[in-house]
Amino acid sequence: MLTRQRKELLLRLLKEEGQIVAKTLSESLGLSEDTIRRDLRELAKEGLLQRVHGGALPASPAQGNFAVREKLSTDAKPAIARAAAAMIAPGQVVFIDGGTTAVQLARALPRDLRATVITHSPSVAVELVEHEHIDVIVIGGRLFKHSIVAMGAAAVEAVSQFRADLFFMGVCSLDPEAGITTGDFDEAAMKRALSVHAQRTVVLASPEKLGTAAPFQIAPLATVDHIVVNRGVDEALLAPYREMGIEVTLA
């Protein structure tokens, strides 16, 4: 089998099965595991998949910049945001992450809600200007223009001053084995810090993020308490999370 043919086959199998296990595939195709791994590395360099231990997962389409991600799952994100907004009780202190779904969450908060929102997203902060009863604390740092959020050592240090009831985390990718991942090393550290300083972490996951992976792990799924996804997602994709004891809300 020619290299091009092998790669086309790998991409087709990845699309059909949602993952590639190098050892299993090498046995079924009668090819060496080294050959499969080499092809996967080359496809990963082209951005066509994400290498993980033992094989590969689909690359997340949510690794584009803010403007690109605004065009993904435009129907699902407002529904996810409304379900997440309903989780906030009066008087709570809440971390809201950056990202397009987080902006939708800010828009969905009731105008009469009394709460404190802490965010490193200027976009989220601006959405809350007209919410008279929500105190907004903005975490500063270096602006990561890709996601329009503050990051860096100063931002991570600032997070340690707070203890939130809830953290609504936007993610690039979510997978039972790969965990929660994103495309930037510093962004992963910022999200991890927010999760550590919150009692509960709620992941906001539009459908294109499930069963995919990105280069940098934020945390394993053991740190996640709740996932909010839209209705219509294949139950087979959600079953592993439920088995881990993670609560799943269908929006």
C-alpha positions as CSV (number, residue, x, y, z in Angstrom):
1,M,0.0,0.0,0.0
2,L,1.4,3.4,-1.0
3,T,1.9,6.1,1.6
4,R,-0.8,8.3,0.2
5,Q,-3.2,5.3,0.2
6,R,-2.4,4.5,3.8
7,K,-3.0,8.1,4.9
8,E,-6.3,8.3,3.1
9,L,-7.3,5.1,4.8
10,L,-6.3,6.3,8.2
11,L,-8.3,9.5,7.8
12,R,-11.3,7.6,6.6
13,L,-11.1,5.2,9.6
14,L,-10.7,8.1,11.9
15,K,-13.8,9.7,10.6
16,E,-15.8,6.5,10.7
17,E,-14.7,5.2,14.1
18,G,-13.7,8.5,16.0
19,Q,-10.3,7.2,17.0
20,I,-7.3,5.2,15.8
21,V,-5.5,2.7,18.0
22,A,-2.1,2.1,16.3
23,K,-1.5,-1.4,17.7
24,T,-4.9,-2.7,16.8
25,L,-4.9,-1.1,13.3
26,S,-1.4,-2.4,12.5
27,E,-2.5,-5.9,13.3
28,S,-5.7,-5.7,11.2
29,L,-3.9,-4.2,8.2
30,G,-0.8,-6.3,8.4
31,L,1.5,-3.2,8.7
32,S,4.1,-2.4,11.3
33,E,3.1,-0.3,14.2
34,D,6.0,2.0,13.4
35,T,4.6,2.6,9.9
36,I,1.2,3.6,11.3
37,R,2.7,5.9,14.0
38,R,4.9,7.6,11.3
39,D,1.9,8.2,9.1
40,L,-0.1,9.6,12.1
41,R,2.8,12.0,13.0
42,E,2.9,13.3,9.5
43,L,-0.9,13.7,9.4
44,A,-0.7,15.5,12.7
45,K,1.9,18.0,11.3
46,E,-0.6,18.8,8.6
47,G,-3.3,19.5,11.2
48,L,-5.5,16.6,10.0
49,L,-5.6,14.8,13.3
50,Q,-4.3,15.0,16.9
51,R,-1.8,12.4,18.1
52,V,-2.5,10.9,21.5
53,H,-0.9,8.1,23.4
54,G,-1.4,4.9,21.5
55,G,-3.0,6.4,18.4
56,A,-4.9,9.5,17.3
57,L,-8.1,11.5,17.7
58,P,-9.8,14.0,15.3
59,A,-8.3,17.4,15.5
60,S,-10.7,19.9,17.0
61,P,-12.3,22.4,14.6
62,A,-12.5,24.8,17.5
63,Q,-8.8,25.6,17.4
64,G,-9.5,28.6,15.1
65,N,-9.5,32.2,16.3
66,F,-12.4,33.9,18.0
67,A,-14.0,35.1,14.7
68,V,-13.8,31.6,13.2
69,R,-15.3,29.9,16.3
70,E,-18.2,32.3,16.3
71,K,-19.4,30.6,13.2
72,L,-19.4,27.1,14.7
73,S,-22.5,25.6,16.3
74,T,-24.4,28.9,16.2
75,D,-27.7,27.2,17.2
76,A,-26.2,25.0,20.0
77,K,-24.2,27.7,21.8
78,P,-27.1,29.9,22.9
79,A,-29.0,26.8,24.2
80,I,-25.9,25.6,26.1
81,A,-25.6,29.2,27.5
82,R,-29.2,29.3,28.7
83,A,-28.8,26.0,30.5
84,A,-25.6,27.1,32.2
85,A,-27.1,30.4,33.2
86,A,-29.9,28.6,35.1
87,M,-27.3,26.9,37.3
88,I,-26.2,30.1,38.9
89,A,-27.9,30.9,42.3
90,P,-28.3,34.4,43.7
91,G,-25.3,35.5,45.7
92,Q,-22.8,33.1,44.1
93,V,-19.3,34.0,43.0
94,V,-18.7,32.7,39.5
95,F,-15.7,32.4,37.1
96,I,-16.6,32.7,33.5
97,D,-14.0,31.7,31.0
98,G,-13.3,33.3,27.6
99,G,-14.6,32.1,24.3
100,T,-17.7,32.3,22.1
101,T,-19.9,30.1,24.3
102,A,-18.9,32.1,27.4
103,V,-20.0,35.3,25.7
104,Q,-23.3,33.7,25.0
105,L,-23.5,32.7,28.7
106,A,-23.0,36.3,29.8
107,R,-25.8,37.4,27.4
108,A,-28.1,34.7,28.9
109,L,-27.8,35.9,32.5
110,P,-31.0,37.3,33.9
111,R,-31.0,41.1,34.4
112,D,-32.2,40.8,38.0
113,L,-29.5,38.2,39.0
114,R,-27.4,39.3,42.0
115,A,-24.0,37.6,41.7
116,T,-20.3,38.3,41.3
117,V,-18.7,37.3,38.0
118,I,-14.9,37.1,37.8
119,T,-13.5,36.8,34.2
120,H,-10.3,37.2,32.2
121,S,-12.4,37.9,29.1
122,P,-12.9,41.5,28.1
123,S,-15.7,40.4,25.8
124,V,-17.6,38.8,28.8
125,A,-17.0,41.8,31.0
126,V,-18.5,44.2,28.3
127,E,-21.6,42.0,28.0
128,L,-22.3,42.5,31.7
129,V,-22.0,46.2,31.8
130,E,-25.8,46.7,31.8
131,H,-26.4,44.0,34.5
132,E,-27.0,46.3,37.4
133,H,-26.8,43.7,40.1
134,I,-23.8,41.7,38.9
135,D,-20.4,42.8,40.3
136,V,-17.8,42.2,37.6
137,I,-14.1,41.6,38.5
138,V,-11.8,41.6,35.5
139,I,-8.5,39.7,35.7
140,G,-5.8,41.4,33.8
141,G,-2.6,40.2,32.0
142,R,-1.2,39.8,28.5
143,L,-4.0,39.8,25.9
144,F,-4.1,36.5,24.0
145,K,-5.6,37.9,20.8
146,H,-6.5,34.5,19.5
147,S,-9.2,34.0,22.2
148,I,-9.4,37.6,23.4
149,V,-8.5,36.7,27.0
150,A,-5.9,37.9,29.5
151,M,-3.3,35.3,30.3
152,G,0.2,34.9,31.6
153,A,1.8,34.7,35.1
154,A,0.1,37.8,36.4
155,A,-3.3,36.5,35.4
156,V,-2.7,33.1,37.0
157,E,-1.5,34.7,40.2
158,A,-4.6,36.9,40.3
159,V,-6.8,33.9,40.2
160,S,-5.3,32.5,43.4
161,Q,-7.0,35.4,45.3
162,F,-10.5,34.1,44.6
163,R,-12.6,31.2,45.6
164,A,-15.5,30.7,43.3
165,D,-18.7,28.6,43.6
166,L,-18.7,27.7,39.9
167,F,-16.3,27.9,37.0
168,F,-17.9,27.8,33.5
169,M,-15.1,26.5,31.3
170,G,-15.0,26.8,27.5
171,V,-12.9,24.1,25.9
172,C,-11.4,23.4,22.6
173,S,-11.6,19.6,22.9
174,L,-13.1,17.0,25.2
175,D,-12.4,13.3,25.2
176,P,-12.7,10.5,27.9
177,E,-9.1,9.5,27.6
178,A,-7.3,12.7,26.4
179,G,-9.3,14.8,29.0
180,I,-9.8,18.5,28.5
181,T,-7.4,20.0,26.0
182,T,-6.7,23.3,24.2
183,G,-4.4,24.6,21.5
184,D,-2.2,26.9,23.7
185,F,0.1,26.1,26.6
186,D,-0.5,29.3,28.6
187,E,-4.3,29.1,28.0
188,A,-4.3,25.6,29.4
189,A,-2.5,26.9,32.5
190,M,-5.0,29.7,33.0
191,K,-8.0,27.4,32.7
192,R,-6.4,24.9,35.1
193,A,-5.9,27.7,37.7
194,L,-9.5,28.8,37.4
195,S,-10.7,25.2,37.9
196,V,-8.5,24.7,40.9
197,H,-10.0,27.7,42.6
198,A,-13.6,26.8,42.0
199,Q,-15.8,24.4,44.0
200,R,-17.3,23.0,40.8
201,T,-16.2,23.1,37.2
202,V,-18.8,23.1,34.5
203,V,-17.6,22.4,30.9
204,L,-19.5,24.1,28.1
205,A,-19.2,21.8,25.1
206,S,-20.7,22.4,21.7
207,P,-20.9,19.2,19.7
208,E,-17.9,19.7,17.4
209,K,-15.6,19.5,20.5
210,L,-16.6,16.1,21.7
211,G,-14.3,13.2,21.0
212,T,-11.5,15.5,19.7
213,A,-8.1,16.5,21.1
214,A,-5.8,19.4,21.0
215,P,-2.0,19.6,21.9
216,F,-2.1,20.9,25.5
217,Q,-4.0,19.2,28.3
218,I,-5.9,21.5,30.8
219,A,-6.8,18.7,33.2
220,P,-8.0,15.1,33.3
221,L,-11.8,14.6,33.3
222,A,-11.6,13.8,37.0
223,T,-11.6,17.5,37.7
224,V,-14.9,18.1,35.8
225,D,-18.2,18.0,37.8
226,H,-20.6,18.8,35.0
227,I,-20.8,19.0,31.2
228,V,-23.4,21.0,29.3
229,V,-24.1,19.9,25.7
230,N,-26.9,20.4,23.3
231,R,-29.7,18.0,22.7
232,G,-29.3,15.7,19.8
233,V,-25.7,14.6,20.7
234,D,-25.2,10.9,20.2
235,E,-25.7,9.2,23.6
236,A,-22.8,6.9,22.8
237,L,-20.5,10.0,22.9
238,L,-21.9,11.0,26.3
239,A,-22.0,7.5,28.0
240,P,-18.3,7.5,29.0
241,Y,-18.7,10.8,30.9
242,R,-21.7,9.6,32.7
243,E,-19.9,6.4,33.7
244,M,-17.2,8.6,35.2
245,G,-19.8,10.2,37.5
246,I,-19.9,13.5,35.6
247,E,-23.3,15.1,35.4
248,V,-24.5,15.8,31.9
249,T,-27.1,18.4,31.0
250,L,-28.7,18.4,27.6
251,A,-29.6,21.9,26.6
